[in-house]
Amino acid sequence: MLSNGLERGFTEEQLKKTRDSRIGKDDEGYYIFTSSENLKVYVDIYYKFLEKSESRALKAREEILQKIAETPESHEETMAYYRAKRIIIEQLLKNIYQHYSESFNTSSLMTPWCFGTVVLEKIEIYRNKISKGLIHDSNIPKYPFYVLQYIDEIYKKTLLEIFEFPEKAFSMRWQYTELLKRYSKVLSDVTNSLQNVLQMIKTVRINLCEFDSSFSIIIANNLPLNANIEFTACSCQANCHPACCSWVNIFINR
């Protein structure tokens, strides 16, 4: 249990009822094979990690609140540093509470390093929202330049200290959003390359009997409007595919 009374989302009873092939049990207790890392994570160890992280984060927040209270507002840069650190710690606590109490999505069970990179990205997203004026937070002054600067400088170090991680813990992003970004970029690059090639095509000769209808739609929609499309006569006579005429219409009406 956490200090605010929150209980574990996945109790032993819930784990028994959960239909997830990645969840199992051995002599050391219930575990899950994580999707991103394919590592065995014991549920009890994971929750103890979150409990310890909350305890350290609360202590760090108490210390920073004391320093904020003792620092004159006229010391703007010092206050910006303290406010930045407070934002980082409070975002960490928010994510600890969310993951600890999650009781439906088994993806919330992960390795400590994976959780660390999740929090890392959440802070980056929060920081970007601050820079765009999308966040209303009492820790953020009217002109947040120094706060943003200090968040950039200290957020990784602050998390590493609280988690007691080595620096290499943040050398790779394990969470899905980061992986999806990478795959999306690759897909976008491939799509752009295909479009560039198609734009250079002047003449297309198509044997309708051998052409795939789904691919024809893609080609038709991406060819330049001035491309010359030539259809070769069907050589298969009676065995001609019945969709030939519809494919012709796709290209004519594109």
VOPAGU-2260 file (C-alpha; in pm, 1 decimal, decimal comma):
REM VOPAGU-2260
SITE   aa  ch    i         X         Y         Z
SITE  MET   A    0       0,0       0,0       0,0
SITE  LEU   A    1     113,9     354,9     -75,3
SITE  SER   A    2     128,1     634,0     181,2
SITE  ASN   A    3    -200,1     785,5      58,2
SITE  GLY   A    4    -390,1     460,0     108,8
SITE  LEU   A    5    -385,8     340,2    -252,4
SITE  GLU   A    6    -376,6     -37,2    -279,2
SITE  ARG   A    7    -223,1    -254,6    -546,4
SITE  GLY   A    8    -427,7    -266,3    -861,8
SITE  PHE   A    9    -349,9    -630,6    -936,1
SITE  THR   A   10    -405,0    -831,1    -620,9
SITE  GLU   A   11    -338,1   -1204,1    -611,2
SITE  GLU   A   12    -709,0   -1271,5    -655,9
SITE  GLN   A   13    -725,2   -1050,4    -963,9
SITE  LEU   A   14    -415,4   -1210,6   -1113,3
SITE  LYS   A   15    -581,6   -1552,7   -1074,8
SITE  LYS   A   16    -880,6   -1429,9   -1276,3
SITE  THR   A   17    -681,9   -1236,9   -1538,4
SITE  ARG   A   18    -684,9   -1402,3   -1879,4
SITE  ASP   A   19    -345,5   -1306,1   -2011,0
SITE  SER   A   20    -107,9   -1566,6   -2150,7
SITE  ARG   A   21     188,9   -1356,2   -2036,4
SITE  ILE   A   22      97,1   -1399,3   -1669,1
SITE  GLY   A   23     218,1   -1702,8   -1477,8
SITE  LYS   A   24     318,3   -1820,1   -1133,0
SITE  ASP   A   25     616,7   -2006,4    -989,9
SITE  ASP   A   26     779,4   -2052,6    -650,2
SITE  GLU   A   27     862,0   -1680,4    -629,9
SITE  GLY   A   28     506,2   -1567,5    -701,8
SITE  TYR   A   29     310,6   -1418,8    -990,0
SITE  TYR   A   30     502,0   -1277,1   -1283,4
SITE  ILE   A   31     439,9   -1131,6   -1627,7
SITE  PHE   A   32     646,0   -1139,2   -1946,1
SITE  THR   A   33     657,8    -777,9   -2062,1
SITE  SER   A   34     555,4    -699,0   -2419,7
SITE  SER   A   35     832,2    -451,6   -2498,8
SITE  GLU   A   36    1127,2    -627,7   -2332,9
SITE  ASN   A   37    1003,9    -989,0   -2311,5
SITE  LEU   A   38    1144,0   -1013,5   -1959,6
SITE  LYS   A   39     994,7   -1188,1   -1659,2
SITE  VAL   A   40     876,2    -930,6   -1404,2
SITE  TYR   A   41     758,2   -1046,6   -1063,6
SITE  VAL   A   42     450,7    -849,8    -963,0
SITE  ASP   A   43     543,6    -824,2    -592,6
SITE  ILE   A   44     890,2    -690,1    -676,1
SITE  TYR   A   45     741,0    -433,5    -915,1
SITE  TYR   A   46     495,3    -302,5    -655,9
SITE  LYS   A   47     769,7    -285,6    -392,1
SITE  PHE   A   48     975,7     -80,4    -637,1
SITE  LEU   A   49     685,6     165,7    -676,7
SITE  GLU   A   50     638,5     183,7    -299,0
SITE  LYS   A   51    1007,8     257,2    -243,5
SITE  SER   A   52    1007,9     514,5    -526,3
SITE  GLU   A   53     706,5     690,4    -374,6
SITE  SER   A   54     878,2     707,3     -35,7
SITE  ARG   A   55    1193,2     860,4    -184,4
SITE  ALA   A   56     993,6    1100,7    -403,3
SITE  LEU   A   57     787,1    1222,5    -107,7
SITE  LYS   A   58    1104,0    1288,3      89,8
SITE  ALA   A   59    1254,4    1478,1    -205,1
SITE  ARG   A   60     936,0    1684,2    -244,0
SITE  GLU   A   61     932,4    1770,5     124,7
SITE  GLU   A   62    1289,6    1896,3      99,7
SITE  ILE   A   63    1218,3    2105,4    -210,4
SITE  LEU   A   64     902,8    2257,0     -59,1
SITE  GLN   A   65    1106,5    2362,4     242,8
SITE  LYS   A   66    1363,5    2529,7      19,1
SITE  ILE   A   67    1090,0    2708,9    -178,0
SITE  ALA   A   68     940,3    2840,4     145,0
SITE  GLU   A   69    1278,0    2971,0     261,1
SITE  THR   A   70    1378,4    3136,0     -69,4
SITE  PRO   A   71    1274,3    3497,5    -145,6
SITE  GLU   A   72    1070,3    3544,2    -464,0
SITE  SER   A   73    1328,3    3799,0    -577,6
SITE  HIS   A   74    1575,3    3510,8    -629,1
SITE  GLU   A   75    1410,4    3426,0    -958,0
SITE  GLU   A   76    1663,1    3181,6   -1100,2
SITE  THR   A   77    1697,1    2987,6    -774,7
SITE  MET   A   78    1319,7    2967,2    -748,2
SITE  ALA   A   79    1302,1    2849,7   -1109,1
SITE  TYR   A   80    1536,3    2562,1   -1023,4
SITE  TYR   A   81    1328,8    2460,9    -720,8
SITE  ARG   A   82    1004,0    2486,5    -916,1
SITE  ALA   A   83    1144,9    2275,9   -1197,3
SITE  LYS   A   84    1250,1    2006,4    -953,2
SITE  ARG   A   85     911,1    2017,2    -782,5
SITE  ILE   A   86     735,5    1969,6   -1118,7
SITE  ILE   A   87     954,6    1668,9   -1197,5
SITE  ILE   A   88     892,0    1505,3    -859,8
SITE  GLU   A   89     516,3    1566,5    -868,8
SITE  GLN   A   90     489,1    1423,9   -1220,9
SITE  LEU   A   91     676,7    1118,6   -1096,7
SITE  LEU   A   92     436,3    1077,7    -804,1
SITE  LYS   A   93     137,5    1115,6   -1035,9
SITE  ASN   A   94     263,2     830,1   -1252,9
SITE  ILE   A   95     341,9     611,8    -952,0
SITE  TYR   A   96     -15,2     650,8    -826,6
SITE  GLN   A   97    -161,3     575,0   -1170,2
SITE  HIS   A   98      43,8     262,0   -1230,4
SITE  TYR   A   99      15,0     131,9    -874,6
SITE  SER   A  100    -365,4     150,0    -872,5
SITE  GLU   A  101    -420,6      29,6   -1232,2
SITE  SER   A  102    -628,4    -287,9   -1215,8
SITE  PHE   A  103    -738,8    -354,3   -1575,2
SITE  ASN   A  104    -445,8    -304,0   -1811,3
SITE  THR   A  105    -167,5    -556,6   -1750,9
SITE  SER   A  106      66,7    -338,0   -1959,7
SITE  SER   A  107     101,7    -126,2   -1646,2
SITE  LEU   A  108     314,9    -408,9   -1504,4
SITE  MET   A  109     669,8    -359,5   -1629,9
SITE  THR   A  110    1034,9    -357,0   -1532,1
SITE  PRO   A  111    1158,9     -67,9   -1315,8
SITE  TRP   A  112    1374,0      62,0   -1602,6
SITE  CYS   A  113    1076,1      55,5   -1835,9
SITE  PHE   A  114     867,8     248,1   -1581,3
SITE  GLY   A  115    1150,4     498,8   -1553,3
SITE  THR   A  116    1145,8     568,2   -1926,5
SITE  VAL   A  117     765,6     599,9   -1918,8
SITE  VAL   A  118     796,9     873,8   -1656,1
SITE  LEU   A  119    1081,2    1029,9   -1852,8
SITE  GLU   A  120     859,1    1068,4   -2157,2
SITE  LYS   A  121     561,5    1192,3   -1952,9
SITE  ILE   A  122     778,0    1472,1   -1814,7
SITE  GLU   A  123     895,8    1560,0   -2166,0
SITE  ILE   A  124     533,3    1583,9   -2281,0
SITE  TYR   A  125     440,3    1795,4   -1978,0
SITE  ARG   A  126     737,1    2023,1   -2039,1
SITE  ASN   A  127     630,7    2078,2   -2401,7
SITE  LYS   A  128     277,6    2165,1   -2290,7
SITE  ILE   A  129     419,6    2423,7   -2050,8
SITE  SER   A  130     620,8    2580,3   -2332,9
SITE  LYS   A  131     301,8    2611,0   -2542,1
SITE  GLY   A  132     101,8    2766,2   -2260,5
SITE  LEU   A  133    -130,7    2466,4   -2234,6
SITE  ILE   A  134     -69,2    2398,3   -1865,6
SITE  HIS   A  135    -205,3    2596,4   -1571,5
SITE  ASP   A  136      23,6    2509,5   -1282,0
SITE  SER   A  137      95,4    2712,5    -968,9
SITE  ASN   A  138     462,6    2616,2   -1002,5
SITE  ILE   A  139     489,6    2794,6   -1335,9
SITE  PRO   A  140     555,9    3171,3   -1332,8
SITE  LYS   A  141     424,6    3408,5   -1598,4
SITE  TYR   A  142     752,8    3381,2   -1787,8
SITE  PRO   A  143     863,1    3014,4   -1752,2
SITE  PHE   A  144    1189,5    3032,6   -1948,2
SITE  TYR   A  145    1416,4    2947,0   -1655,2
SITE  VAL   A  146    1180,1    2676,2   -1526,2
SITE  LEU   A  147    1180,9    2507,0   -1866,8
SITE  GLN   A  148    1557,6    2541,5   -1890,8
SITE  TYR   A  149    1608,1    2372,8   -1554,8
SITE  ILE   A  150    1359,7    2095,2   -1633,7
SITE  ASP   A  151    1569,1    2014,5   -1941,9
SITE  GLU   A  152    1888,1    2017,4   -1736,6
SITE  ILE   A  153    1786,1    1813,8   -1433,2
SITE  TYR   A  154    1488,8    1587,7   -1507,8
SITE  LYS   A  155    1695,5    1281,3   -1601,8
SITE  LYS   A  156    1937,0    1323,4   -1312,3
SITE  THR   A  157    1651,7    1378,0   -1065,5
SITE  LEU   A  158    1474,3    1059,8   -1174,3
SITE  LEU   A  159    1794,2     854,5   -1170,6
SITE  GLU   A  160    1862,3     966,7    -813,0
SITE  ILE   A  161    1512,8     886,6    -687,7
SITE  PHE   A  162    1499,3     549,9    -865,2
SITE  GLU   A  163    1863,1     476,1    -774,3
SITE  PHE   A  164    1925,6     377,2   -1137,1
SITE  PRO   A  165    2257,4     379,8   -1325,1
SITE  GLU   A  166    2278,4     624,3   -1616,8
SITE  LYS   A  167    2244,8     344,8   -1873,0
SITE  ALA   A  168    1887,3     283,4   -1751,4
SITE  PHE   A  169    1767,7     564,6   -1979,7
SITE  SER   A  170    1980,4     465,0   -2276,9
SITE  MET   A  171    1682,0     298,8   -2446,9
SITE  ARG   A  172    1312,8     382,3   -2453,4
SITE  TRP   A  173    1109,8      66,5   -2390,7
SITE  GLN   A  174     752,4     199,0   -2388,3
SITE  TYR   A  175     516,0     155,8   -2681,0
SITE  THR   A  176     480,7     521,8   -2773,5
SITE  GLU   A  177     850,2     553,2   -2846,0
SITE  LEU   A  178     849,8     236,0   -3054,2
SITE  LEU   A  179     542,0     352,1   -3244,1
SITE  LYS   A  180     710,8     682,7   -3322,0
SITE  ARG   A  181    1005,6     498,0   -3473,6
SITE  TYR   A  182     787,1     267,1   -3682,6
SITE  SER   A  183     568,2     557,8   -3793,7
SITE  LYS   A  184     872,5     748,8   -3911,8
SITE  VAL   A  185     996,4     449,0   -4112,4
SITE  LEU   A  186     651,4     401,2   -4268,4
SITE  SER   A  187     630,3     770,7   -4351,5
SITE  ASP   A  188     971,9     762,5   -4518,8
SITE  VAL   A  189     871,4     459,7   -4728,3
SITE  THR   A  190     544,2     624,5   -4831,2
SITE  ASN   A  191     718,4     945,7   -4929,9
SITE  SER   A  192     974,8     753,4   -5135,6
SITE  LEU   A  193     698,7     564,0   -5318,6
SITE  GLN   A  194     516,9     886,8   -5397,7
SITE  ASN   A  195     835,6    1045,9   -5530,7
SITE  VAL   A  196     896,3     749,1   -5761,8
SITE  LEU   A  197     537,4     752,3   -5886,9
SITE  GLN   A  198     552,4    1123,4   -5961,4
SITE  MET   A  199     838,9    1054,9   -6203,9
SITE  ILE   A  200     641,9     791,7   -6396,5
SITE  LYS   A  201     522,6     915,7   -6738,5
SITE  THR   A  202     379,9     596,9   -6888,7
SITE  VAL   A  203     230,0     289,6   -6722,1
SITE  ARG   A  204     153,3     -30,0   -6912,3
SITE  ILE   A  205     -90,8    -257,5   -6734,4
SITE  ASN   A  206    -186,9    -616,8   -6808,5
SITE  LEU   A  207    -527,9    -628,9   -6644,8
SITE  CYS   A  208    -529,7   -1006,5   -6623,0
SITE  GLU   A  209    -222,6   -1003,8   -6399,6
SITE  PHE   A  210    -283,8    -685,8   -6200,9
SITE  ASP   A  211    -401,8    -691,9   -5841,1
SITE  SER   A  212    -710,5    -477,6   -5781,6
SITE  SER   A  213    -616,1    -347,6   -5437,1
SITE  PHE   A  214    -272,3    -239,8   -5555,8
SITE  SER   A  215    -425,1     -75,9   -5863,6
SITE  ILE   A  216    -616,4     161,9   -5639,6
SITE  ILE   A  217    -295,1     266,5   -5464,1
SITE  ILE   A  218    -116,1     326,3   -5795,0
SITE  ALA   A  219    -411,7     511,4   -5945,5
SITE  ASN   A  220    -439,7     746,6   -5651,7
SITE  ASN   A  221     -70,1     833,4   -5649,4
SITE  LEU   A  222      20,7     864,3   -6017,7
SITE  PRO   A  223      62,1    1218,9   -6150,2
SITE  LEU   A  224    -243,6    1342,0   -6338,6
SITE  ASN   A  225     -47,1    1379,2   -6662,9
SITE  ALA   A  226      76,6    1017,4   -6659,2
SITE  ASN   A  227     -10,6     816,0   -6965,9
SITE  ILE   A  228    -175,6     484,2   -6877,3
SITE  GLU   A  229    -176,4     211,6   -7145,0
SITE  PHE   A  230    -379,3    -107,9   -7105,2
SITE  THR   A  231    -256,1    -419,7   -7284,3
SITE  ALA   A  232    -514,8    -646,6   -7441,8
SITE  CYS   A  233    -632,7    -943,8   -7243,9
SITE  SER   A  234    -465,3   -1255,6   -7379,1
SITE  CYS   A  235    -657,4   -1503,0   -7171,9
SITE  GLN   A  236    -979,9   -1461,5   -7373,9
SITE  ALA   A  237   -1259,2   -1647,2   -7191,5
SITE  ASN   A  238   -1056,6   -1681,0   -6875,0
SITE  CYS   A  239   -1021,6   -1303,5   -6835,6
SITE  HIS   A  240   -1073,9   -1186,9   -6479,5
SITE  PRO   A  241   -1426,7   -1039,4   -6441,9
SITE  ALA   A  242   -1289,1    -738,4   -6251,9
SITE  CYS   A  243   -1090,3    -610,2   -6551,7
SITE  CYS   A  244   -1353,2    -355,4   -6651,6
SITE  SER   A  245   -1380,1    -214,9   -6300,7
SITE  TRP   A  246   -1001,1    -174,4   -6285,2
SITE  VAL   A  247   -1010,4      22,5   -6610,5
SITE  ASN   A  248   -1268,3     252,0   -6456,7
SITE  ILE   A  249   -1047,3     306,1   -6151,2
SITE  PHE   A  250    -772,6     445,5   -6371,9
SITE  ILE   A  251    -996,7     639,2   -6608,4
SITE  ASN   A  252   -1185,9     810,4   -6326,7
SITE  ARG   A  253    -893,7     868,5   -6091,6
